[in-house]
Amino acid sequence: MKKIKRIMLFIAILIAMNSCSADTAEASTDSTPVAAIVTNYTYNDTEVQTMKLINDYRASVGLNALQRINHISFKCEEHNLYMIQNNVVDHNDFVARSQNITSVLGAKKVGENVAYNYKTPEAAVRAWLESPGHKDNIEGDFTHFGLSVTTDNATGKKYYTNIFAKL
């Protein structure tokens, strides 16, 4: 019986590592110096399509379209590069990203979805919508978002980070 439980746990961890995660944070006061806003970000076709799919879904359920912000996409890209460099899929340093977006942009609420190893934007968005926590972020009371899809040159696998903000 213990062996079966270990196998089931291993399978669950394996699925989680090839899946995605959701997280949210409310704004908090912080005395950290305000960082500069990043205004330049070049979107690739996968990012543009993923953002369109999210906004199309939101419209289909009667929600406002989210406006993209380059600074948020830059923070997403930083996290993708961290995950690639460390061979992980996680929300490490989400609090720091959230605090940065809160202090730089004045966000009242911040949420984050990550995903890994989805070949198409449709597959990533579908997986997020099939997961209650991710779907809550996509359907959340947000006004803006940023997104980065970064391909690991060594493996060819894509890392997705999507951050939502209410400004």
KOLBA-59479 format. One line per 4 residues: number of its first residue (from 1); their letters; for each residue x, y, z of C-alpha. Coordinates in nm, 2 decimals, decimal comma. Example, Ala and Ser with C-alpha at 12.3 -4.5 7.8 and 13.67 -1.06 7.14 Angstrom:
2
1) AS) 1,23/-0,45/0,78  1,37/-0,11/0,71
END
This chain:
167
1) MKKI) 0,00/0,00/0,00  0,28/0,24/0,08  0,44/0,17/-0,26  0,12/0,26/-0,44
5) KRIM) 0,09/0,58/-0,24  0,45/0,67/-0,33  0,38/0,60/-0,69  0,07/0,81/-0,68
9) LFIA) 0,26/1,10/-0,51  0,53/1,08/-0,77  0,27/1,09/-1,05  0,10/1,39/-0,89
13) ILIA) 0,43/1,58/-0,86  0,52/1,49/-1,22  0,19/1,63/-1,34  0,23/1,94/-1,13
17) MNSC) 0,58/2,01/-1,27  0,44/1,99/-1,62  0,14/2,19/-1,54  0,09/2,54/-1,40
21) SADT) 0,01/2,73/-1,09  -0,19/3,02/-0,97  -0,13/3,27/-0,70  -0,27/3,60/-0,59
25) AEAS) -0,17/3,87/-0,34  -0,34/4,18/-0,20  -0,15/4,51/-0,20  0,04/4,58/0,12
29) TDST) 0,23/4,89/0,24  0,61/4,86/0,20  0,89/5,10/0,26  1,11/4,95/-0,02
33) PVAA) 1,22/5,22/-0,26  1,01/5,25/-0,58  1,18/5,09/-0,88  1,17/5,25/-1,22
37) IVTN) 0,89/5,16/-1,46  0,99/4,95/-1,76  0,82/5,09/-2,07  0,99/4,89/-2,35
41) YTYN) 0,88/4,53/-2,41  0,87/4,35/-2,74  0,59/4,10/-2,76  0,63/3,78/-2,96
45) DTEV) 0,34/3,62/-3,16  0,28/3,36/-2,89  0,24/3,63/-2,62  0,01/3,84/-2,84
49) QTMK) -0,21/3,53/-2,92  -0,22/3,42/-2,55  -0,33/3,77/-2,44  -0,59/3,78/-2,71
53) LIND) -0,73/3,44/-2,60  -0,75/3,55/-2,24  -0,94/3,87/-2,34  -1,16/3,68/-2,58
57) YRAS) -1,25/3,44/-2,29  -1,32/3,73/-2,05  -1,54/3,90/-2,31  -1,73/3,57/-2,36
61) VGLN) -1,82/3,56/-1,99  -1,91/3,93/-1,97  -1,59/4,07/-1,82  -1,38/4,37/-1,92
65) ALQR) -1,08/4,32/-2,15  -0,75/4,36/-1,97  -0,51/4,63/-2,09  -0,15/4,51/-2,12
69) INHI) 0,13/4,69/-1,95  0,49/4,65/-2,06  0,63/4,67/-1,71  0,42/4,37/-1,60
73) SFKC) 0,53/4,17/-1,90  0,89/4,25/-1,82  0,84/4,12/-1,47  0,69/3,81/-1,62
77) EEHN) 0,99/3,76/-1,85  1,22/3,80/-1,55  1,04/3,52/-1,38  1,05/3,29/-1,69
81) LYMI) 1,43/3,35/-1,71  1,46/3,26/-1,34  1,26/2,94/-1,39  1,46/2,84/-1,70
85) QNNV) 1,79/2,92/-1,52  1,69/2,72/-1,21  1,50/2,44/-1,40  1,19/2,50/-1,19
89) VDHN) 0,82/2,59/-1,24  0,71/2,79/-0,94  0,60/3,12/-0,79  0,93/3,20/-0,61
93) DFVA) 0,96/3,57/-0,54  0,59/3,63/-0,63  0,57/3,86/-0,33  0,86/4,07/-0,46
97) RSQN) 0,70/4,09/-0,81  0,37/4,18/-0,66  0,53/4,45/-0,44  0,71/4,59/-0,74
101) ITSV) 0,39/4,62/-0,94  0,21/4,77/-0,64  0,48/5,03/-0,58  0,56/5,11/-0,94
105) LGAK) 0,21/5,10/-1,09  -0,01/5,15/-0,78  -0,18/4,81/-0,81  -0,44/4,73/-0,55
109) KVGE) -0,44/4,36/-0,62  -0,20/4,12/-0,81  -0,24/3,76/-0,93  -0,01/3,53/-1,12
113) NVAY) -0,05/3,22/-1,34  0,25/3,01/-1,46  0,26/2,73/-1,70  0,52/2,51/-1,86
117) NYKT) 0,56/2,29/-2,16  0,25/2,39/-2,35  0,33/2,41/-2,72  0,05/2,65/-2,81
121) PEAA) -0,13/2,95/-2,65  -0,46/2,76/-2,69  -0,32/2,47/-2,48  -0,19/2,69/-2,21
125) VRAW) -0,51/2,90/-2,18  -0,72/2,58/-2,19  -0,52/2,43/-1,90  -0,55/2,75/-1,70
129) LESP) -0,93/2,75/-1,75  -0,95/2,39/-1,65  -0,78/2,47/-1,32  -1,00/2,65/-1,06
133) GHKD) -0,72/2,87/-0,92  -0,60/2,98/-1,26  -0,95/3,04/-1,39  -1,02/3,26/-1,08
137) NIEG) -0,72/3,47/-1,18  -0,84/3,49/-1,55  -1,19/3,58/-1,44  -1,07/3,80/-1,15
141) DFTH) -1,14/4,16/-1,07  -0,84/4,29/-1,26  -0,79/4,57/-1,51  -0,45/4,51/-1,65
145) FGLS) -0,21/4,23/-1,73  0,13/4,13/-1,86  0,25/3,81/-2,01  0,57/3,65/-2,12
149) VTTD) 0,63/3,33/-2,30  0,99/3,23/-2,31  1,14/2,93/-2,48  1,43/2,75/-2,31
153) NATG) 1,69/2,73/-2,58  1,83/2,41/-2,43  1,51/2,21/-2,43  1,28/2,40/-2,66
157) KKYY) 1,01/2,40/-2,39  0,80/2,71/-2,33  0,76/2,89/-1,99  0,45/3,11/-1,94
161) TNIF) 0,41/3,37/-1,67  0,09/3,58/-1,67  0,05/3,85/-1,41  -0,28/4,03/-1,35
165) AKL) -0,32/4,36/-1,17  -0,61/4,58/-1,06  -0,50/4,94/-1,09
END
